[in-house]
Amino acid sequence: MRSMTGFGAATAEHATVRVTVEARSVNHRFLQVKVRLPHDMGALEADVENLVKQRLGRGSVNLSVRVEPVGGAATVRVDEDVVARYREQLEQLAATAGVPFTLSLAEWAHLPGVLETRSTEFDPRATKAALMEATAGALDGLVEMRDREGLAMADDLARNAAELKATVALIAERAPDVVKRLQDELRRRVALLVDRPTIEADELAREVASIADRADIAEELSRLEAHLGALGDLLGSGTDAVGRKLDFLVQELFREVNTVGSKSADAQIAHWVVDAKTAIERLREQVQNVE
């Protein structure tokens, strides 16, 4: 099992280019990939997206890419024309203000446009190789973090599933007695009414059977048992992408438990239904994080 939340970063160098990639992912219903590339590398976005899709099944994934020159890939030069224009204007300003014109070398260097950095053209093949290598490394770190979180999530889901299973077992054990008590109570009441000439005994018997049948939760309990079995199989399957199946199962579990609560008039079962819904809600919240 794997979480949808994680982070990974990696750097790769090829020839005169260094590429750093940071990958972050959060929960999302499907796989959504967003890549922030320098404007001159837009053609490589599809290659990065395909690499992500090979590694991940769900989640909103954001990749940030930074490209830097290595070694002699960048040169710095002084723009003498800009310096001359600065000197002319500053000397006029100093004369007008009646102050001496003094400017240190560091102050000159910090004036906008005085120093110009030029990067050597990067080799497209080296740039792509560095980008794909760094992306693969960042995804390795991302997947590793998602795997670690997934282990903790699996343990938490298993505990809540066991709690829900135990609660459903209590309901299943008590349910037959509840139906029998309901039938006995209805028969007792029918016995008091059957002497009335306006009421047919067989009609009352059918009504008793109908009421008892509507209160019977055997089918719901059977489906709950099947869903819990499927949930246990998924949690123990060792498969990464089980989030959607788990989400469906949790919805079905809630539907069946809700029906049990609406059909049963027993106070103890109603109390257990609340416990079951609480466990299912915890399952639902955790399942939202599963890939």
KEMI-878214 format. One record per residue (C-alpha): x negated, y negated, z negated. Coordinates in steps of 0.02 Angstrom, whole numbers, padded with zeros to 5 digits, always signed. Layout:
% residues N
XYZ
...
END
This chain:
% residues 291
+00000+00000+00000
-00061-00173+00043
-00015-00347-00016
+00018-00488+00106
-00082-00614+00005
-00270-00628+00025
-00424-00726+00076
-00583-00687+00171
-00728-00786+00244
-00879-00744+00351
-01017-00830+00452
-01104-00768+00609
-01249-00840+00711
-01288-00810+00894
-01424-00904+00987
-01405-01088+00937
-01228-01080+00868
-01162-01039+00694
-00976-01000+00671
-00888-00991+00502
-00712-00920+00489
-00597-00928+00338
-00440-00820+00340
-00293-00842+00221
-00129-00747+00217
+00034-00764+00123
+00203-00679+00128
+00305-00680+00288
+00442-00572+00358
+00340-00535+00514
+00160-00562+00572
+00127-00745+00606
-00047-00800+00660
-00108-00981+00663
-00285-01019+00723
-00369-01189+00704
-00509-01196+00833
-00615-01342+00894
-00532-01420+01046
-00664-01353+01166
-00636-01172+01107
-00449-01162+01138
-00471-01029+01271
-00529-00906+01137
-00371-00920+01031
-00288-00769+01112
-00441-00660+01077
-00437-00709+00893
-00250-00676+00880
-00268-00504+00959
-00404-00459+00833
-00290-00509+00689
-00144-00407+00760
-00255-00254+00767
-00292-00267+00581
-00131-00331+00501
+00052-00286+00511
+00142-00426+00417
+00108-00594+00336
+00076-00774+00384
-00110-00781+00427
-00206-00945+00446
-00383-00947+00516
-00494-01100+00506
-00648-01103+00618
-00802-01213+00599
-00940-01220+00730
-01115-01290+00694
-01278-01299+00790
-01426-01197+00732
-01609-01250+00736
-01645-01368+00880
-01469-01367+00947
-01440-01547+00891
-01542-01706+00921
-01535-01876+00838
-01578-02039+00927
-01573-02224+00885
-01459-02329+00994
-01572-02480+01023
-01436-02580+01110
-01323-02565+00956
-01469-02616+00843
-01504-02771+00950
-01322-02826+00943
-01316-02799+00755
-01477-02902+00733
-01410-03045+00838
-01245-03056+00744
-01321-03032+00571
-01456-03165+00602
-01320-03288+00652
-01221-03244+00496
-01376-03267+00385
-01414-03438+00463
-01234-03494+00440
-01232-03438+00260
-01404-03511+00225
-01477-03350+00159
-01629-03250+00217
-01596-03106+00335
-01655-02945+00251
-01598-02768+00286
-01685-02608+00230
-01713-02458+00344
-01583-02356+00248
-01456-02496+00269
-01492-02503+00455
-01467-02314+00470
-01297-02323+00386
-01228-02452+00507
-01099-02369+00622
-01169-02319+00791
-01352-02347+00751
-01392-02162+00740
-01317-02048+00871
-01310-01858+00852
-01301-01757+01010
-01271-01570+01011
-01343-01459+01144
-01212-01371+01251
-01173-01203+01169
-01184-01045+01273
-01001-00989+01294
-01047-00805+01277
-01147-00835+01118
-01005-00942+01048
-00875-00809+01082
-00985-00671+01009
-01014-00771+00850
-00829-00814+00837
-00771-00633+00853
-00903-00570+00732
-00859-00701+00602
-00672-00669+00626
-00697-00482+00601
-00797-00515+00442
-00666-00634+00374
-00529-00507+00409
-00632-00372+00320
-00633-00481+00163
-00449-00522+00183
-00398-00340+00201
-00507-00290+00053
-00418-00417-00060
-00247-00363+00006
-00292-00181-00031
-00343-00222-00210
-00183-00317-00242
-00086-00176-00160
-00150-00050-00287
-00086-00156-00431
+00080-00182-00342
+00100+00005-00312
+00078+00039-00499
+00207-00093-00543
+00331-00028-00414
+00308+00150-00479
+00345+00095-00658
+00503+00004-00608
+00558+00148-00498
+00534+00270-00643
+00635+00156-00757
+00775+00145-00629
+00774+00334-00604
+00789+00363-00791
+00936+00242-00802
+01025+00324-00655
+01000+00493-00739
+01087+00429-00896
+01234+00366-00791
+01245+00531-00697
+01247+00629-00861
+01388+00525-00934
+01494+00502-00776
+01587+00672-00778
+01644+00645-00957
+01706+00472-00914
+01813+00539-00771
+01880+00679-00881
+01926+00558-01020
+02014+00447-00894
+02114+00593-00827
+02163+00648-01003
+02218+00472-01048
+02321+00457-00890
+02404+00626-00921
+02447+00572-01096
+02529+00417-01031
+02620+00514-00895
+02688+00632-01027
+02769+00482-01112
+02846+00421-00951
+02897+00582-00866
+03062+00594-00961
+03124+00436-00879
+03248+00483-00741
+03181+00351-00620
+03005+00425-00613
+02960+00585-00522
+02835+00695-00612
+02744+00748-00453
+02729+00568-00399
+02647+00523-00564
+02530+00671-00547
+02474+00611-00377
+02446+00437-00447
+02341+00509-00588
+02233+00602-00463
+02215+00447-00355
+02161+00337-00500
+02037+00467-00561
+01967+00485-00385
+01940+00297-00368
+01843+00299-00532
+01733+00445-00478
+01553+00387-00442
+01482+00556-00390
+01452+00501-00210
+01363+00342-00263
+01254+00438-00383
+01210+00564-00247
+01157+00424-00130
+01059+00341-00269
+00965+00503-00299
+00925+00515-00113
+00865+00334-00105
+00757+00356-00259
+00680+00511-00181
+00641+00413-00023
+00568+00273-00128
+00454+00395-00218
+00398+00469-00052
+00353+00296+00016
+00258+00246-00140
+00157+00406-00130
+00135+00410+00058
-00030+00313+00063
+00034+00217+00215
-00012+00033+00228
+00139-00046+00314
+00288+00010+00209
+00357-00161+00162
+00507-00162+00280
+00561+00014+00231
+00544-00028+00047
+00646-00185+00072
+00786-00085+00155
+00786+00046+00017
+00796-00085-00120
+00947-00163-00034
+01032+00007-00026
+00992+00043-00208
+01070-00121-00261
+01225-00088-00155
+01254+00083-00234
+01222+00023-00412
+01339-00123-00384
+01475-00003-00326
+01448+00106-00479
+01473-00047-00589
+01634-00097-00501
+01710+00079-00504
+01668+00132-00681
+01770+00062-00824
+01655+00137-00956
+01568+00009-01067
+01409+00112-01088
+01391+00141-00902
+01420-00046-00873
+01274-00079-00993
+01162+00042-00898
+01214-00037-00732
+01146-00203-00796
+00981-00116-00840
+00977-00036-00667
+01007-00202-00580
+00867-00281-00681
+00745-00145-00626
+00803-00162-00445
+00777-00351-00451
+00599-00325-00511
+00574-00202-00368
+00647-00326-00245
+00531-00467-00301
+00377-00357-00288
+00427-00282-00121
+00429-00456-00044
+00239-00454-00063
+00210-00286+00021
+00146-00279+00200
END
